[in-house]
Amino acid sequence: MKTLQLLTFFICFCTILSCSSDSDTNDDDAPQTEAIYFPPINSDTWETKTIEELDWNTTELQPLLDFLEEKNTKSFMILHKGKIVVEEYMNGHDANSTWYWASAGKTLTTAISGIAEQEGFIDINNKVSDYVGTGWTSAPAEKEDLITCQHLLSMTSGLDDEAGDDISPENLQYVADAGTRWAYHNVFVKMQDVVEQATNETWDNYFTNKLKDPIGMNGSWTTLGNINVYWSNTRSMARFGLLTYANGSWEDTQILNENFVAEATNTSQDINLAYGYLWWLNGKSTYHLPQSQVEFPGELIPDAPDDTFAALGLNDQKIYVVPSKELVVIRMGQAADSENFALSSFDNDLWIKINALIN
């Protein structure tokens, strides 16, 4: 009997030991997820990754670069999980040159609004007039009272969008109740006034302290008429794209609340499905364009991945973020073809070329 008990114990012990050994082996052999890389704040150092490492189509790189140069591009970058895969300068531009973001910089206002909210200075669901006072539009008082910060960020203020860049009160006329009409409008700039009033800091100081310096951007704001336009080098634009790809974090620091990033990069209202908080969204069934009330069927950029979201600016300034492909793509330059406000046919043409490279 004792012999049988000892034999049973020995078999069980060996089984446990074998399972433990197999478990250790599996842990060691399991593929390790590559962490997102963040370039140092006060350094030009930026780690790279080769096309060969990613098993991309090396023969498609030169056709992509030729296409970009032909289309008046000044700089182009592709990051994969934060590391530079492609970085090219052309048409008289170099790594130290600065260029305007145009409306791609609207997303900087989104980010700063989110930071001000997480710090308790504002609530984007509050009325704009709570921060800047009444009479900031020419709308009837009861209609102005309907406009929240969220409406500014989602382009649904209901104010007349045909007055151009001038956002003085006399040019901000009532057209529809806030939240019932989507129109691409520079009135979003009033969010910068909201932040200034709520924080008791200048827009430039708050931006520099809360976003620019913490992620190592360079550049500055230039006032053109009634709006601020951001200028920087290409890597600074890439840093901001990387911050957004990383859900608002920079290494171990959460610069921008992850939930706010998710809210900003998803449909913000039920009129233009392809628009978040000043971010354009791919993969939706319909979309609207600037200076139009027409609803177009189909995706914003049919040949881009469905989960692409983008900062799009005048004359084809681009930040594309593609979580499924772990990519951030930057394009700066003059208009690829004809002058445009945001989206253009160049977006889809460019993605056909990028797909040939990465697929």
C-alpha positions as CSV (number, residue, x, y, z in Angstrom):
1,M,0.0,0.0,0.0
2,K,2.8,2.4,1.0
3,T,4.6,1.6,-2.3
4,L,1.4,2.5,-4.3
5,Q,1.0,5.8,-2.4
6,L,4.7,6.7,-3.0
7,L,4.3,5.9,-6.7
8,T,1.2,8.1,-6.9
9,F,2.9,11.0,-5.2
10,F,5.9,10.7,-7.5
11,I,3.7,10.8,-10.6
12,C,1.8,13.9,-9.4
13,F,5.0,15.7,-8.4
14,C,6.5,15.1,-11.9
15,T,3.4,16.3,-13.6
16,I,3.4,19.6,-11.6
17,L,7.1,20.1,-12.3
18,S,6.5,19.5,-16.0
19,C,3.7,21.9,-16.2
20,S,5.7,24.5,-14.4
21,S,8.6,24.0,-16.8
22,D,6.3,24.3,-19.8
23,S,4.8,27.5,-18.4
24,D,8.2,29.1,-18.0
25,T,9.2,28.1,-21.5
26,N,6.0,29.6,-22.9
27,D,6.6,32.9,-21.1
28,D,10.1,33.2,-22.4
29,D,9.1,32.4,-25.9
30,A,6.0,34.7,-26.0
31,P,6.4,37.6,-28.3
32,Q,7.1,40.9,-26.5
33,T,4.8,43.9,-27.5
34,E,7.0,46.8,-28.7
35,A,6.4,49.8,-26.5
36,I,5.7,53.2,-28.1
37,Y,8.9,55.1,-28.5
38,F,9.0,58.8,-27.5
39,P,11.9,61.0,-28.7
40,P,13.8,62.9,-25.9
41,I,12.4,66.3,-25.1
42,N,15.6,68.5,-25.4
43,S,17.4,66.6,-28.1
44,D,17.4,66.1,-31.9
45,T,17.8,62.4,-31.3
46,W,15.0,60.3,-32.7
47,E,15.3,56.5,-33.1
48,T,14.6,55.1,-36.5
49,K,13.3,51.8,-38.0
50,T,14.0,50.5,-41.5
51,I,11.5,49.6,-44.1
52,E,13.1,46.2,-44.3
53,E,12.5,45.6,-40.5
54,L,8.8,46.2,-41.1
55,D,8.8,44.0,-44.2
56,W,7.4,46.8,-46.3
57,N,7.8,47.1,-50.1
58,T,11.1,48.8,-50.6
59,T,10.6,49.2,-54.3
60,E,7.6,51.5,-53.6
61,L,9.5,54.1,-51.6
62,Q,11.0,56.0,-54.5
63,P,7.7,56.2,-56.4
64,L,6.1,57.6,-53.3
65,L,8.8,60.2,-52.8
66,D,8.7,61.2,-56.5
67,F,5.0,61.7,-56.3
68,L,5.4,63.8,-53.2
69,E,8.0,66.1,-54.7
70,E,5.9,66.5,-57.9
71,K,2.9,67.5,-55.7
72,N,4.7,70.5,-54.1
73,T,5.5,68.7,-50.9
74,K,8.2,70.2,-48.6
75,S,8.4,67.5,-45.9
76,F,7.1,64.1,-45.3
77,M,7.4,61.7,-42.3
78,I,6.1,58.2,-41.4
79,L,6.4,57.1,-37.8
80,H,5.8,53.5,-36.7
81,K,5.2,53.1,-33.0
82,G,7.0,56.4,-32.6
83,K,10.1,55.6,-34.5
84,I,11.0,57.3,-37.8
85,V,10.7,55.1,-40.9
86,V,10.6,57.8,-43.5
87,E,11.8,61.4,-43.2
88,E,12.3,63.4,-46.4
89,Y,12.7,67.1,-47.2
90,M,12.3,68.5,-50.7
91,N,11.5,71.6,-52.8
92,G,13.9,73.9,-50.8
93,H,12.8,72.7,-47.3
94,D,15.0,71.0,-44.7
95,A,14.7,69.7,-41.1
96,N,15.1,73.1,-39.6
97,S,12.6,74.9,-41.8
98,T,9.3,76.0,-40.4
99,W,6.0,75.9,-42.2
100,Y,2.4,76.8,-41.3
101,W,0.0,74.2,-40.0
102,A,-3.1,76.1,-41.2
103,S,-6.3,74.3,-40.1
104,A,-4.4,71.2,-39.1
105,G,-3.5,73.4,-36.1
106,K,-7.1,73.5,-35.0
107,T,-6.4,70.2,-33.3
108,L,-3.9,72.1,-31.0
109,T,-6.8,74.1,-29.8
110,T,-8.7,70.8,-29.1
111,A,-5.8,69.5,-27.1
112,I,-5.4,72.7,-25.0
113,S,-9.2,72.8,-24.4
114,G,-9.0,69.2,-23.1
115,I,-6.0,70.1,-20.8
116,A,-7.9,73.1,-19.4
117,E,-10.9,70.9,-18.7
118,Q,-8.9,68.2,-16.9
119,E,-7.3,70.9,-14.8
120,G,-10.8,72.2,-13.8
121,F,-10.6,75.5,-15.5
122,I,-13.4,74.9,-18.0
123,D,-16.2,72.4,-18.8
124,I,-16.8,72.0,-22.5
125,N,-20.5,71.5,-21.9
126,N,-20.8,75.0,-20.4
127,K,-21.9,78.0,-22.4
128,V,-19.2,80.0,-24.1
129,S,-20.6,83.2,-22.6
130,D,-19.9,81.8,-19.1
131,Y,-16.2,82.5,-19.9
132,V,-16.1,85.4,-22.4
133,G,-19.2,87.2,-21.4
134,T,-22.4,87.9,-23.3
135,G,-22.6,89.8,-26.6
136,W,-19.7,87.9,-28.3
137,T,-22.1,87.2,-31.2
138,S,-24.8,89.2,-32.9
139,A,-27.3,86.4,-32.3
140,P,-30.3,87.1,-30.1
141,A,-29.4,86.6,-26.4
142,E,-31.5,83.4,-26.1
143,K,-29.8,81.9,-29.1
144,E,-26.2,82.9,-28.1
145,D,-27.1,81.3,-24.7
146,L,-27.4,77.9,-26.4
147,I,-23.8,77.8,-27.7
148,T,-21.4,75.7,-25.6
149,C,-17.7,75.1,-25.9
150,Q,-18.6,71.7,-27.3
151,H,-20.4,73.3,-30.1
152,L,-17.3,75.3,-31.0
153,L,-15.1,72.2,-31.0
154,S,-17.6,70.3,-33.1
155,M,-18.4,73.1,-35.6
156,T,-22.1,73.2,-34.6
157,S,-22.4,76.7,-33.2
158,G,-25.2,77.6,-35.6
159,L,-23.5,80.8,-36.6
160,D,-23.1,82.2,-40.1
161,D,-20.1,80.7,-41.8
162,E,-19.9,83.0,-44.8
163,A,-18.2,86.0,-43.2
164,G,-14.6,84.6,-43.7
165,D,-12.0,84.8,-41.0
166,D,-13.5,87.8,-39.2
167,I,-15.1,86.6,-36.0
168,S,-16.0,90.0,-34.5
169,P,-19.5,90.0,-33.0
170,E,-21.1,91.8,-36.0
171,N,-20.0,88.9,-38.3
172,L,-21.2,86.1,-36.0
173,Q,-24.9,86.1,-37.1
174,Y,-27.5,83.5,-36.0
175,V,-28.4,81.0,-38.7
176,A,-29.7,78.0,-36.7
177,D,-29.9,76.8,-33.1
178,A,-26.6,75.5,-31.8
179,G,-26.2,71.7,-32.4
180,T,-28.6,71.6,-35.3
181,R,-26.3,72.7,-38.2
182,W,-22.6,71.7,-39.0
183,A,-20.6,74.4,-40.7
184,Y,-16.8,74.7,-40.9
185,H,-16.1,78.0,-39.3
186,N,-13.2,79.9,-37.7
187,V,-15.4,80.7,-34.7
188,F,-13.6,77.8,-33.1
189,V,-10.9,80.3,-32.2
190,K,-13.2,81.6,-29.5
191,M,-12.1,78.5,-27.6
192,Q,-8.7,80.2,-27.2
193,D,-10.4,83.2,-25.6
194,V,-12.3,80.8,-23.3
195,V,-9.0,79.2,-22.2
196,E,-7.4,82.6,-21.6
197,Q,-10.3,83.9,-19.5
198,A,-10.6,80.7,-17.5
199,T,-6.9,80.2,-16.8
200,N,-6.0,83.9,-16.5
201,E,-3.0,83.2,-18.7
202,T,-2.3,84.2,-22.3
203,W,-3.0,81.6,-24.9
204,D,0.6,81.4,-25.9
205,N,1.9,80.9,-22.3
206,Y,-0.7,78.2,-21.4
207,F,0.0,76.4,-24.7
208,T,3.7,76.5,-24.2
209,N,3.6,75.4,-20.5
210,K,1.0,72.6,-21.0
211,L,1.7,71.2,-24.4
212,K,4.6,72.6,-26.4
213,D,7.4,72.3,-23.8
214,P,6.2,69.0,-22.2
215,I,6.5,67.1,-25.6
216,G,9.5,69.0,-27.0
217,M,7.8,70.9,-29.8
218,N,9.3,74.1,-31.4
219,G,7.5,76.8,-33.3
220,S,5.2,79.7,-32.5
221,W,1.8,81.3,-33.1
222,T,1.4,84.0,-35.7
223,T,-1.6,86.2,-35.8
224,L,-3.2,86.6,-39.2
225,G,-6.2,88.8,-39.1
226,N,-8.4,87.4,-36.4
227,I,-6.9,84.0,-36.1
228,N,-3.8,82.4,-34.8
229,V,-1.8,80.1,-37.1
230,Y,0.9,77.8,-35.8
231,W,4.3,77.4,-37.5
232,S,6.9,74.8,-36.7
233,N,9.3,72.3,-38.1
234,T,8.1,68.9,-39.3
235,R,9.3,66.9,-36.4
236,S,7.2,69.1,-34.0
237,M,4.1,68.3,-36.0
238,A,5.1,64.6,-35.7
239,R,5.5,64.9,-32.0
240,F,1.9,66.2,-31.6
241,G,0.7,63.4,-33.9
242,L,2.6,60.9,-31.7
243,L,1.0,62.3,-28.5
244,T,-2.4,61.8,-30.0
245,Y,-1.5,58.3,-31.2
246,A,-0.4,57.5,-27.7
247,N,-3.8,58.5,-26.3
248,G,-2.5,61.7,-24.8
249,S,0.5,60.2,-23.0
250,W,4.2,61.1,-23.4
251,E,6.3,58.4,-21.9
252,D,5.0,58.1,-18.3
253,T,3.2,61.4,-18.2
254,Q,-0.5,61.7,-19.2
255,I,-0.5,65.2,-20.9
256,L,-4.0,64.9,-22.1
257,N,-6.8,62.8,-20.6
258,E,-7.2,59.5,-22.5
259,N,-11.0,59.7,-22.4
260,F,-10.9,63.2,-23.9
261,V,-8.6,62.0,-26.8
262,A,-11.1,59.2,-27.5
263,E,-14.0,61.7,-27.4
264,A,-12.2,64.2,-29.7
265,T,-11.3,61.5,-32.3
266,N,-14.8,60.0,-32.6
267,T,-18.0,61.5,-34.1
268,S,-19.0,64.5,-32.1
269,Q,-22.5,65.1,-33.4
270,D,-25.0,63.4,-35.7
271,I,-24.8,65.8,-38.7
272,N,-21.2,65.3,-40.0
273,L,-20.3,61.8,-38.9
274,A,-16.7,62.4,-40.2
275,Y,-15.9,65.1,-37.6
276,G,-14.8,64.9,-34.0
277,Y,-13.5,67.8,-32.1
278,L,-11.7,69.6,-34.9
279,W,-10.3,66.2,-36.1
280,W,-11.5,64.6,-39.3
281,L,-12.6,61.0,-39.2
282,N,-12.4,58.3,-41.8
283,G,-14.5,55.1,-42.0
284,K,-17.9,56.8,-41.7
285,S,-20.8,56.3,-44.0
286,T,-21.2,60.0,-44.9
287,Y,-19.3,63.2,-44.6
288,H,-19.6,67.0,-45.1
289,L,-17.0,69.4,-46.5
290,P,-16.1,73.0,-45.7
291,Q,-18.4,75.7,-47.1
292,S,-21.1,73.2,-48.0
293,Q,-24.3,71.9,-46.4
294,V,-24.3,68.9,-48.7
295,E,-24.0,65.4,-47.2
296,F,-21.7,63.2,-49.3
297,P,-22.0,59.4,-49.2
298,G,-19.1,57.2,-48.5
299,E,-15.8,57.5,-46.6
300,L,-13.8,60.6,-46.3
301,I,-10.6,59.0,-47.7
302,P,-11.7,55.7,-49.3
303,D,-8.2,54.2,-49.6
304,A,-7.0,55.1,-46.1
305,P,-7.5,52.6,-43.3
306,D,-11.0,53.0,-41.8
307,D,-9.7,54.0,-38.3
308,T,-7.6,56.9,-39.7
309,F,-8.2,60.3,-38.1
310,A,-6.6,63.4,-39.4
311,A,-5.7,67.0,-38.9
312,L,-6.2,68.7,-42.3
313,G,-5.1,72.2,-43.2
314,L,-5.2,74.7,-46.0
315,N,-3.2,73.6,-49.0
316,D,-2.6,70.0,-47.9
317,Q,-1.0,70.3,-44.5
318,K,-1.7,66.8,-43.0
319,I,-1.4,64.8,-39.8
320,Y,-2.8,61.2,-40.3
321,V,-3.0,58.9,-37.2
322,V,-3.7,55.3,-37.9
323,P,-4.0,53.2,-34.7
324,S,-4.5,49.8,-36.5
325,K,-1.3,50.3,-38.5
326,E,0.6,52.0,-35.6
327,L,1.4,54.9,-37.9
328,V,1.6,58.7,-37.7
329,V,2.1,60.3,-41.1
330,I,3.0,64.0,-41.7
331,R,2.9,66.1,-44.9
332,M,3.8,69.8,-45.1
333,G,4.0,71.9,-48.3
334,Q,2.2,73.9,-50.8
335,A,-1.1,72.8,-52.3
336,A,-0.7,69.5,-54.2
337,D,-2.9,70.6,-57.0
338,S,-5.3,73.6,-56.5
339,E,-5.9,75.6,-53.3
340,N,-8.2,73.8,-50.8
341,F,-9.4,74.3,-47.2
342,A,-8.9,70.9,-45.8
343,L,-9.7,67.6,-47.6
344,S,-8.6,67.3,-51.3
345,S,-8.3,64.6,-53.9
346,F,-4.6,64.5,-52.9
347,D,-5.5,62.7,-49.6
348,N,-6.7,59.6,-51.4
349,D,-4.0,59.7,-54.1
350,L,-1.4,59.9,-51.3
351,W,-2.9,56.9,-49.5
352,I,-2.8,54.8,-52.6
353,K,0.9,55.4,-52.7
354,I,1.4,54.8,-48.9
355,N,-0.6,51.6,-49.2
356,A,1.7,50.4,-51.9
357,L,4.6,50.9,-49.6
358,I,3.3,49.5,-46.3
359,N,1.2,46.6,-47.6
